[in-house]
Structures are given as structure tokens and as C-alpha cells.
Amino acid sequence: MASTATAQLRVPATDTALAAACTSTRPDSVLHPASPDSPRDARAIWLDAKTLRWPQAGATTPPSAPGRYVLYGSRSGGLAVRPGAIVQGATDTVPLRPRTAPLPAGTLARVRHVGPGPTLQLSASRLPFAYTGQLVLVREDASGRVLEATGTQRALALDDLHATDAEPLTLGAQVSARAVTFRLWAPTAQRVQVCVFERAHDQATPEHNARVVALQRDARSGVWQTTLTPAALRAPAHGTPYVYLVDVFVPGVGVVRNRVADPYALALTANSARAVAVQLDHPSLRPAGWRSRRVPSLARATDQVIYELHVRDFSVQDSTVPAAHRGKYLAFTDSSSAGMQHLRRMARAGLTDVHLLPVFDIASIPEVGCTTPMVRGAPDSEQQQEAVVAQAATDCFNWGYDPLHYTVPEGSYASVASDYAARIREFRSMVQALNASGLRVGMDVVYNHTSASGQHPQSVLDRIVPGYYQRLDATGTIETSTCCANTATEHRMMAKLMIESAVTWVTQYGVSSFRFDLMGHQPRAVMEQLQRAVNRAAGHQVPLIGEGWNFGEVANGARFVQASQLSLNGSGIATFSDRARDAIRGGSPGDDGDAQVRNLGYVNGGATSTAADMVRVGLAGSLRSYRMPRADGAIVPLSDIQYGGSQPAGYVASPTEVVNYVENHDNLTLFDANVLKLPRHTTREERARVQMLASALVLFSQGVAYLHAGQELLRSKSLDRNSFDSGDWFNSYDPTGAIHGFGRGLPPRRDNAKSWPIMRGPLADTSLVPTPANVRFMRDAVLDLLRIRTSTPLFRLGTTAQVVQRLRFANTGPTQEATVVAAHIDGRGLPNARYAHVVYAVNADTVAHAITVPWLAGTALRLHPVHLATDAADVRPRSSTWSSSRGVLRVPPRAAVVWVRE
């Protein structure tokens, strides 16, 4: 990009309105309103910088219909386009001709979702005017009267024109000792200016403190830039607050001046009012010892045992944490707190990673002045949910799946949200404390959608380049299949934003791994590009896991090869497996009402041979090529076992590509699901055992193991299936086991009302509430299971060949005892295996069973040392027996047992 001369700060004395726009209570102002006679849709799609297609135009107009195609432009957005009339208000007119040559293969791959219709070519090599105003495609008669008209979708043209030159540039505010350079990619903008402020404040800085500087546009890259010196700033560049004023045409609105924070911001003032130009390596942003901290390492991706945790949940109700730190990043630095003692205990047992629910800048949590509702009511009352919902918009809680700025820590978790430095420094302190406790830090990221779009005040990307960063449907409307305004990571500059954001979290914040929300809505190629970038930045492999669900407008590769379950084979990127999850728990996340009671799982009364086979699929890492006897006796690869009637149960190419779990933040906790599925008379002790069995199946499975925070504590959300905005009350987490979340009232109506009739009875039943002793049993049993998994790499084999060679299931086929899954893992010849043989069995039945492992007859085995330890949580495995002469393993009821040979 051409260099831009260093600008001097000044506000023209005659342009007080421009300075006022920096601090106005309105985030935008309309400079030129759009004509009411302009088309509201955008059905014509640019395929590249010189080719347009109008899909389905021929649905009402056959290709041979008379007329000519003309592209009309207006810088002010004032095109008046009325059927039967001549277009008015055009400043540019470009005739188009039909394209007869085939499209290039690369273009065809990008536009596979664009339906058939007239494909039109510019007569010139490119558009003779910039894409900075209104563009309308018209089919008109020989007299120039409008027959049909539509707006245009420009994203692919912008990629074609600008991405190659823009991708290498560093965007955002780049600070050095000598200057700060502002760069913003806004190729459709007509004017971009930056408002800089003397210092950051909670509220708007007084108008006279705002200074406005124009940025210069580079035509090749579409990037606007200016550089300011400390002399011009009258202060060091580091710590300078700023916002952009972007004059841009917005379809249906007109030319608008949008005041918007930098999408590449690295620091923010409270409530994201302004970006702050910072050097992330500045001493004021580093906690003591940050550079010398030691990050735990992994030998292989399958060593991961992940604990999914919400920052606020972790400490907000923990009285052992100083009041000022509760619900904050700094709670993780309180090493003597109950929560940190619990995490260290789990780390010593084998937990490797804490994955934090979203901790980037969140749109839905007020960073200043948030509230906590007063809640009370009977265990089955509607009062609690009414109180929580009444303050949901202003309270301090949200899961955070509504990103505002992708690369800045959330301010509500900082000690002082108005101090931009505090959130950076304290986030790093949290990471440092977790690393010192033996834990790596993973991060849940949500690049698949934004919290808002269009001209909404919390829309950042769409108010800078309208229609580019968001994925549009055939009419130009933003797709919302992910819940909100979907992003288009298939577009090169959105991919750049995502990749560089991830690199920043790795290099500047010590993030060791990522969990991608709704990753299946992103291209595999972009995720692989991101993988290479974070690996290169970190100097080692950075594990990526994500939700590979296949749905929405991208389903089945409609727009690109997705980063979804069935499309990631061989990538090394892992997806959550719903196969064993559903088999173990019973039913599916979509169950409602009576289905939540009726659809039983393997551990809670539904242990059929079919369910047992699906559990074995999970234990074998969901590997496509792994072969085992099916319930009907046929020996088949796991890809030949059906899941859901239409998908292969075995779907991954490597154990590094699967995440095994039975509970996460979504849907009912496992305890709550079992409240509804287990017979009411099931004792507290047996309920804890059932949850322990499900956790054992996860920790015995090949692949990545994943636990939800509190799964080991019998956590309950009072039957709330979607607690994203249900406040601290329904999201209770207590590592001591003294406070339990069951019986806190009927969960919020919005997602649970259909199930209230089946919830009232259990919620009122105090005999279902676990005692602290029940919680301690479950916690300590999971610690023992972690110790068993960690004791040998045989539970976490790193390659498909190893799993195929070493894992063999017993008790399979048509004569199996369906309530018991059992397997042998052969450790002979594997370096550091510790054991020559490992045999494990999980009995979901209420009675003991004997299982034959005939190929081990004559092999001496002993109980795993964890079972024999004097402080073992579960003594029931000690009643298990192994008959070496007959190769028969006796498994006690509702027990997970491991036998070994050194």
C-alpha cells in the first residue's frame, strides 16, 4: 500500500458538526436518504469484479425475453426505479452483455450456491466507477423503460478487486514509540475519518476533546489509512481512544455517516464505546512474570481432558474468593479459594485444559451498572424464573455467544470495566494462574455470527462494509440460521479477521487451544488456513475443536466444503461427537416434554444391544475404519453402523478428530436429564453412580475427553435446558458441594414451558437433591477416573493404526449382555505404555455380570492401582474378580472397573 503522509491533528473551526458526530448520542446520521423508489432486495450477485448473475430472473422472464440489461449507479443513493418508467437519478450507467464463455473453475466453486439465471459481463475490464454508491441492475426495453430491477450483492467483487492487496496489511491501530497508524478496510466507503480523544472515560468525552482526522483511501486494497505522531496527539500514542466515522451507502437507507469502533480493536473503553490504540506488549499491560510463565505441554492432541467453564460461574458464589474478585478474571489468581483448589486437584489427577466460555467483548452484558436480581420461591415455583427474566437484559450474566469485538477481553469480568488496561492485564493474570496450576487455557470463539447487523448500534462489521461480512441469501437478506446474523467466513477479509484474531489470542494472551462455536458454518479450507497460522505463531500444534453440526444454508456443502463432522476427515481438527453422547444420555437435544422422560440412554435404563454398539463407537474414537462385531453379528467398519438413520456412526479418520462428551453448557445437565429419566425411587447414591458411569465412558474413550464444569459435582440447573441468559440463579456452580442447583424453581418459560408439567413433581421432591456426601463421592470418583486415564497412554492413543491394532471389544454380537461394555487394550510394544494389558468394563445394570474375554485366558491381571488405593472413592470395583484360567471378568452392578497387567 502506498505510504500516507503523517497527519496533524486539527478540527476545522467551521466543521463543528463533524466534531459533534464523534460524541453524539446517536451512532449514525443520514447524509443522503435513499429514494423510496429504489429496489429493496439484492437478487443480482457479483461473481467477480466484472461478472454479474441474476438468479431466477428467468422464472418469470424466459432467457429469450426481449430487453437489455443495464447497471445504474448513484453515489448518493438516489436512484428512482419504477416499473414502466425510465430510471431517474443515475450518475453512472453501464450497459452489460451476456457472458458466453464458461466461468473459471475457481469462480464456479465459490458461487455453487448461486442459482441459474442470466450471467452478465461488463463491457470494460472492470466497473468504471467504484462500488461506493448504489448499484441497481435493470432489465429495460428498447426505450429504456424498466421491466425488472434489483439491487446487487458485492462481496465477491470486493474480494476480487481488493483482497489480494489488503490481506498482507496489518489493520487496526498500530502503535509505536514514534506514531500510531490507523488502517481500516472499507472499500465501499465514500469517506473515512478517525475521531481521537485525549483519554478514555466511562461516558462520552466532552465534545471539545474530540479531534477529527481524515484517512486516505488506497484504491488497490480498499484500505483507508493515516498516521499520527505523539506531537500531534499531544500525548503518547499508546492509550489513545478513537472511533471511526464512516460515510457509506447503506441499501434501503442511503448514504450514512456511521460512528463505529474498530473491528480490529485490541482494547476498548467501557461498554465498547471506543477503541483504544495500544501496544499489547506495553509494560502496563503485563502482570509480573507474564513473559517467564511456563505453559503445560501435551505430547498429543488425545492427551487433552478439557473442562468447560464460565468465568462468572466459577467464582460469583464462592465465599472463599474476595468479594471484589467474584465473577472476575482475578478470581483465578486467588490460589487458596475453593474453586482454585478444586481445579488444582483435578489437574493433578489428569485434567489438562480449562476451556472458557466466550471471553471476548460480549454485546449482551452491561459492563458498567449490571444488576443481580433478588430471587426466591418454592422449589417448583414460577416466581424465580419471572424474577430472573425480568432483569435478564441488564443483569451481569450471559453465556456470551453474542460477539461485539472479537479480539478484546470482555470488560464485565475485569475489576474496572472503564480501565482498558485492566481487562488485558487481568485476563493475562487469569491465564498465568491457570498455567501455574498445571492447566492450559482454551477459549470458546464465535466467529460464525455477530450479535447484530445492519444499522443496529451494536453492529460493527455491517456498518463499515454493508453486506460484505454477513452471509446473504438469494434476496440479499442476512442469513440467521446460527441464531443471529451469520458471518461469511468464506469471504477473504472476514476469514482474515477471524484468523488474525485467533493468532492474537494465542500470541498475546497465552490461549493454548480453541473451541469453535458452530464450526460447520465455516469453510474447511479457512479452518485449515487458521490452523496453519496459529501453529506458526505458537511454534507448535494448537488443538482446534468445534461444533461440526451440518445445518442451515451451508448444509451438505451447499456453498463450500464445510468444517463439519463428515467433511473434516484428515484435517486433524476435532468435532464433538453426538453418537455416543445420545446413546449414553438417551434421546437428543431436541427432545421436549414427555420425550425427555421416555427416551432412555445406556446408563439410565436404555441399555439395548443397539445402544451398546453406539457406546462402543465412542469408545473406539468414532473411527470410520475401525471394525467390530455389530449386534447382528456382522463384523463391519464403524462407518457402516448407522446413526440417526442416515449418517455413519464412525465418521473420523483419526482419534485426534473426535471430542467425546456427555454434558456441556448446552441442554440439560446430565444430572437433570437423569432426574427425568431414572425411576423416581432411584436413590441419591445410585443417581451419583449413574452419572459416574457416563463420565467413565467418556474418559475411557479414544480421542479428546471433554467435561462440563460441575459434571463431576452432579451439577443441576434446575432442569433449564438453555440457561444462556438465566442468570447466576439457574447457573449455580459450587465446587464444595455445599450448595446444589436443583429445586431452584421452574426454569425460564422461553425454552422450558412445554416441559413444565413433567418438571413440577421432581422439582418439589427434596429427596432428589444430592447431599454434600453424594457430591463428594461423584467428585472423587471422577478424580479416580482421571487418574486411570492418565496412568497409561492406552486410553489416549494418538493414531488410527494404534487403535485398530490395540483395542478389542469383548461381549459383542447377538449374544452380548447389553448392559455391559468391555474392552481389552494391548500395550505390548508401545513405549511408555506402563501396562502390557488393560481390560475395562462398565456395567450399567443394577446386578453384577460375568463377561468372558477368551483371548486373555491364562493372563494374570490385577485391579488397577487406583481402585486399590486406600482413598479410592468407589470401593465397589474391589468386589470385581478376574478368573485368569477361564478369562472371565465379574463386574459389580453400576460400576466401572479396570484390570491391568504391568
Rosetta blueprint (number, residue, H / E / L):
1 M L
2 A L
3 S L
4 T L
5 A L
6 T E
7 A E
8 Q L
9 L L
10 R L
11 V L
12 P L
13 A L
14 T L
15 D L
16 T H
17 A H
18 L H
19 A H
20 A H
21 A H
22 C L
23 T L
24 S L
25 T L
26 R L
27 P L
28 D E
29 S E
30 V E
31 L E
32 H E
33 P E
34 A L
35 S L
36 P L
37 D L
38 S L
39 P L
40 R L
41 D L
42 A L
43 R L
44 A E
45 I E
46 W E
47 L E
48 D E
49 A L
50 K L
51 T E
52 L E
53 R E
54 W L
55 P L
56 Q L
57 A H
58 G H
59 A H
60 T L
61 T L
62 P L
63 P L
64 S L
65 A L
66 P L
67 G L
68 R E
69 Y E
70 V E
71 L E
72 Y E
73 G E
74 S E
75 R L
76 S L
77 G L
78 G L
79 L L
80 A E
81 V L
82 R L
83 P L
84 G L
85 A L
86 I E
87 V L
88 Q E
89 G L
90 A L
91 T L
92 D E
93 T E
94 V E
95 P E
96 L E
97 R E
98 P E
99 R L
100 T L
101 A L
102 P L
103 L L
104 P L
105 A H
106 G H
107 T H
108 L H
109 A H
110 R H
111 V L
112 R L
113 H L
114 V L
115 G L
116 P L
117 G L
118 P L
119 T E
120 L E
121 Q E
122 L E
123 S L
124 A L
125 S L
126 R L
127 L L
128 P L
129 F L
130 A L
131 Y L
132 T L
133 G L
134 Q E
135 L E
136 V E
137 L E
138 V E
139 R E
140 E E
141 D L
142 A L
143 S L
144 G L
145 R E
146 V E
147 L E
148 E E
149 A E
150 T E
151 G E
152 T E
153 Q E
154 R L
155 A H
156 L H
157 A H
158 L H
159 D H
160 D H
161 L H
162 H H
163 A H
164 T H
165 D H
166 A H
167 E L
168 P L
169 L L
170 T L
171 L L
172 G E
173 A E
174 Q E
175 V E
176 S L
177 A L
178 R L
179 A L
180 V E
181 T E
182 F E
183 R E
184 L E
185 W E
186 A L
187 P L
188 T L
189 A E
190 Q E
191 R E
192 V E
193 Q E
194 V E
195 C E
196 V E
197 F E
198 E L
199 R L
200 A L
201 H L
202 D L
203 Q L
204 A L
205 T L
206 P L
207 E H
208 H H
209 N H
210 A E
211 R E
212 V E
213 V E
214 A E
215 L L
216 Q E
217 R E
218 D L
219 A L
220 R L
221 S L
222 G L
223 V E
224 W E
225 Q E
226 T E
227 T E
228 L E
229 T L
230 P H
231 A H
232 A H
233 L H
234 R L
235 A L
236 P L
237 A L
238 H L
239 G L
240 T E
241 P E
242 Y E
243 V E
244 Y E
245 L E
246 V E
247 D E
248 V E
249 F E
250 V E
251 P L
252 G L
253 V L
254 G E
255 V E
256 V E
257 R E
258 N E
259 R E
260 V E
261 A L
262 D L
263 P L
264 Y L
265 A L
266 L L
267 A L
268 L E
269 T L
270 A H
271 N H
272 S H
273 A L
274 R L
275 A E
276 V E
277 A E
278 V L
279 Q L
280 L L
281 D L
282 H L
283 P H
284 S H
285 L H
286 R L
287 P L
288 A L
289 G L
290 W L
291 R L
292 S L
293 R L
294 R L
295 V L
296 P L
297 S L
298 L L
299 A L
300 R L
301 A H
302 T H
303 D H
304 Q L
305 V E
306 I E
307 Y E
308 E E
309 L E
310 H L
311 V H
312 R H
313 D H
314 F H
315 S H
316 V L
317 Q L
318 D L
319 S L
320 T L
321 V L
322 P L
323 A H
324 A H
325 H H
326 R L
327 G L
328 K L
329 Y H
330 L H
331 A H
332 F H
333 T H
334 D L
335 S L
336 S L
337 S L
338 A H
339 G H
340 M H
341 Q H
342 H H
343 L H
344 R H
345 R H
346 M H
347 A H
348 R H
349 A H
350 G L
351 L L
352 T L
353 D E
354 V E
355 H E
356 L E
357 L L
358 P L
359 V L
360 F E
361 D E
362 I E
363 A L
364 S L
365 I L
366 P L
367 E L
368 V L
369 G L
370 C L
371 T E
372 T L
373 P L
374 M L
375 V L
376 R L
377 G L
378 A L
379 P L
380 D L
381 S L
382 E L
383 Q H
384 Q H
385 Q H
386 E H
387 A H
388 V H
389 V H
390 A H
391 Q L
392 A L
393 A L
394 T L
395 D E
396 C L
397 F L
398 N L
399 W L
400 G L
401 Y L
402 D L
403 P E
404 L E
405 H E
406 Y E
407 T E
408 V E
409 P E
410 E L
411 G H
412 S H
413 Y H
414 A L
415 S L
416 V L
417 A L
418 S L
419 D L
420 Y H
421 A H
422 A H
423 R H
424 I H
425 R H
426 E H
427 F H
428 R H
429 S H
430 M H
431 V H
432 Q H
433 A H
434 L H
435 N H
436 A H
437 S L
438 G L
439 L L
440 R E
441 V E
442 G E
443 M E
444 D E
445 V E
446 V L
447 Y L
448 N L
449 H E
450 T E
451 S L
452 A L
453 S L
454 G L
455 Q L
456 H L
457 P L
458 Q L
459 S L
460 V L
461 L L
462 D L
463 R L
464 I L
465 V L
466 P L
467 G L
468 Y L
469 Y L
470 Q E
471 R L
472 L E
473 D L
474 A L
475 T L
476 G L
477 T L
478 I E
479 E L
480 T L
481 S L
482 T L
483 C L
484 C L
485 A E
486 N E
487 T E
488 A L
489 T L
490 E L
491 H L
492 R H
493 M H
494 M H
495 A H
496 K H
497 L H
498 M H
499 I H
500 E H
501 S H
502 A H
503 V H
504 T H
505 W H
506 V H
507 T H
508 Q H
509 Y H
510 G L
511 V L
512 S L
513 S E
514 F E
515 R E
516 F E
517 D L
518 L L
519 M H
520 G H
521 H H
522 Q L
523 P E
524 R H
525 A H
526 V H
527 M H
528 E H
529 Q H
530 L H
531 Q H
532 R H
533 A H
534 V H
535 N H
536 R H
537 A H
538 A H
539 G L
540 H L
541 Q L
542 V L
543 P L
544 L E
545 I E
546 G E
547 E L
548 G L
549 W L
550 N L
551 F L
552 G H
553 E H
554 V H
555 A H
556 N H
557 G H
558 A L
559 R L
560 F L
561 V L
562 Q E
563 A L
564 S L
565 Q H
566 L H
567 S H
568 L L
569 N L
570 G L
571 S L
572 G L
573 I L
574 A E
575 T E
576 F E
577 S L
578 D H
579 R H
580 A H
581 R H
582 D H
583 A H
584 I H
585 R H
586 G L
587 G L
588 S L
589 P L
590 G L
591 D L
592 D L
593 G L
594 D L
595 A H
596 Q H
597 V H
598 R H
599 N L
600 L L
601 G L
602 Y L
603 V L
604 N L
605 G L
606 G L
607 A L
608 T L
609 S H
610 T H
611 A H
612 A H
613 D H
614 M H
615 V H
616 R H
617 V H
618 G H
619 L H
620 A L
621 G L
622 S L
623 L E
624 R L
625 S L
626 Y L
627 R E
628 M E
629 P E
630 R L
631 A L
632 D L
633 G L
634 A L
635 I E
636 V E
637 P E
638 L H
639 S H
640 D H
641 I L
642 Q E
643 Y E
644 G L
645 G L
646 S L
647 Q E
648 P E
649 A L
650 G L
651 Y L
652 V E
653 A L
654 S L
655 P H
656 T H
657 E H
658 V E
659 V E
660 N E
661 Y L
662 V L
663 E L
664 N L
665 H L
666 D L
667 N L
668 L L
669 T L
670 L H
671 F H
672 D H
673 A H
674 N H
675 V H
676 L H
677 K H
678 L L
679 P L
680 R L
681 H L
682 T L
683 T L
684 R H
685 E H
686 E H
687 R H
688 A H
689 R H
690 V H
691 Q H
692 M H
693 L H
694 A H
695 S H
696 A H
697 L H
698 V H
699 L H
700 F L
701 S L
702 Q L
703 G L
704 V E
705 A E
706 Y E
707 L E
708 H E
709 A L
710 G L
711 Q H
712 E H
713 L H
714 L L
715 R L
716 S L
717 K L
718 S L
719 L L
720 D L
721 R L
722 N L
723 S L
724 F L
725 D L
726 S L
727 G H
728 D H
729 W H
730 F H
731 N L
732 S L
733 Y L
734 D L
735 P L
736 T L
737 G L
738 A L
739 I L
740 H L
741 G L
742 F L
743 G L
744 R L
745 G L
746 L L
747 P L
748 P L
749 R H
750 R H
751 D H
752 N H
753 A H
754 K H
755 S H
756 W H
757 P H
758 I H
759 M H
760 R H
761 G H
762 P H
763 L H
764 A H
765 D L
766 T H
767 S H
768 L H
769 V L
770 P L
771 T L
772 P H
773 A H
774 N H
775 V H
776 R H
777 F H
778 M H
779 R H
780 D H
781 A H
782 V H
783 L H
784 D H
785 L H
786 L H
787 R H
788 I H
789 R H
790 T H
791 S L
792 T L
793 P H
794 L H
795 F H
796 R L
797 L L
798 G L
799 T L
800 T H
801 A H
802 Q H
803 V H
804 V H
805 Q H
806 R H
807 L E
808 R E
809 F E
810 A E
811 N L
812 T L
813 G L
814 P L
815 T L
816 Q L
817 E L
818 A L
819 T L
820 V E
821 V E
822 A E
823 A E
824 H E
825 I E
826 D E
827 G L
828 R L
829 G L
830 L L
831 P L
832 N L
833 A L
834 R L
835 Y L
836 A L
837 H E
838 V E
839 V E
840 Y E
841 A E
842 V E
843 N E
844 A L
845 D L
846 T L
847 V L
848 A L
849 H E
850 A E
851 I E
852 T E
853 V L
854 P H
855 W H
856 L H
857 A L
858 G L
859 T L
860 A L
861 L L
862 R E
863 L E
864 H L
865 P H
866 V H
867 H H
868 L H
869 A L
870 T L
871 D L
872 A L
873 A L
874 D L
875 V L
876 R H
877 P H
878 R H
879 S H
880 S L
881 T E
882 W E
883 S E
884 S L
885 S L
886 R L
887 G L
888 V E
889 L E
890 R E
891 V E
892 P L
893 P L
894 R L
895 A E
896 A E
897 V E
898 V E
899 W E
900 V E
901 R E
902 E L
